[in-house]
């Protein structure tokens, strides 16, 4: 990856020397030597010992709380990333939000690419727990955006109402939403919309800045179900992601309304490809083409996405590492959803169900959002294939039940390929 | 950000213009004052504990305000904030506190004997009386900026000091994270329990971090003297009782505060105070006395009178609903309190409330009897 470092050195950006240290592709050793070199100025102010600062996590049930022992806290609490991000900042959201007895949230975020290195002693076990055993210390994450490898992918539209694939991308060298300054956030916006303006053909589109959009534009975006609002979830606001709202936030979509990019919401970018109906193959083709085009366009200007072979694409929340990909359908399964074997079938297919309103909503009228469970440790192609094969199986089950035939629970598919 | 002075230097990689917030939709005191030039001159500064101008203004950037209500839009992270960022805060203080100048001196007077009257407000109209203020412990960062360790130390010191109170001030501390269901219900029934702040004005400043760690409520056995620990300020001190005996409420207020201050001094701590700004608190709106002294009073007739607003203005009083700031009055019952905080002493402010409420009740009685109140119109104080 030395070539990408050279590219960063030669780029014409105005950002100063700190961004050079953001070249995450270099060896971990480089960072660990730099972590005490805080260009940013004086060292971390500390009056009380770690034991006096250690958070009270007794009522907490999130991944951070499960792994942040007093010893780990003491080891990491004086460290900062080159941009000045600290452990206390990373865990604040998990301290402020003890969690739910039944839903285990992650409980921490990254403020920049280096967070995952500098605070690896807490991020690694959290990642391992959240991603079902993926061990960042000795495993590699495969990236594959070659959509031609997909087999099948055209669902029976009697059952599948819509298809969607989403992911996120971060711009290397700029801090992530919990930590970015206003100028950094504006720079993310500038870099991204500059690239998106270069998209052509069926990807050509337009950017709507949240600060500048007209009433009509706003209403249209709401009607299209595209408009995102200032986050209200305390999981997000406690991490500092909503600061300075709505400065440098916006929505871009292509003219056909099948490819959508959110700028500076939870991540630098969230990229969504979607259509009504069951043509997941085409949705994924557009997804890959769009992402690769955007990547090419930002590289022309000397930028790149945050990525490494240990963690894949780097995003704000550890739950979105790897592919950051959620591929799913809205599918109607009136009989199967009532079958007591439904949860086990989903589980073995490595799928999850949500209501059609998104995470934690209830299903309405037998229509479910079915998507991949995994994010890290398998490639994009593998995950989308899993969804395709899995949804086909679910539809087959539904058809069998329609005909009065019995269904079978499939054998569990293996997780890390 | 706590410990975040490094973050400030990261921003210096960008120009002031690139970092300057977009305040075009904003209507708060901070937005009125913070020009690009001022931002440029302040952005490389920080207090000794690392509080920066961006930390000061974050709540004002995140909360543009309301077209009719002018919020302050900034907070202090420590005592030194008011010095290091005086170019920003002095004009805000001047605007918010009726023209108070950077060279003005603030008078502190907590001698309850200096209050004239106040023990005879008509209980048929005055349902309850209350005086509140805040105090900060010198040497510690304020709620937007303090670390968990600091906040816990503040709690520890406060609980120790309060534990030494005796007589009618003797009481008990209820830590938010340890209280039982029964204790919680009792505190709710007594209208004592404060909850995690939900106002975005407070949340955006970072005051609610680590909730409910090191937060709690102390009150005396008689339930007439109450202290909040680590909510919006280090300490909020409240004296209250039913009825119209404001003198007694103010007596207890002054006695309690003075005793608490002595107890802190015995342990080598003092309150943040200086002769220009008086008592130093998190929000610039609470500087000086930090005092809001008020009553819940029945004014069904007067409140409908066209001159009600003008009367209050001349008396230097403000009205609120009985649910607190921005609530509506119910059943003609209003919360009437002093509008000022800085530039008048505690005695002077409570005197204004006492004298003012007396007059309001007299006006109410006149209107009840169908008589005019024109001859009772006060001069502008």
Interface residues (C-beta under 8 A of the other chain):
Chain A: X14 X15 X16 X17 X18 X19 X38 X39 X40 X41 X42 X43 X44 X45 X46 X47 X48 X49 X52 X53 X54 X55 X56 X59 X80 X83 X84 X85 X86 X88 X89 X92 X95 X96 X175 X179 X181 X182 X183 X184 X186 X187 X211 X237 X238 X242 X243 X244 X245 X247
Chain B: X1 X2 X3 X4 X5 X6 X7 X8 X9 X10 X11 X13 X14 X15 X18 X19 X20 X21 X22 X49 X50 X54 X58 X61 X62 X147 X148 X149 X150 X152 X153 X177 X203 X204 X208 X209 X210 X211 X213
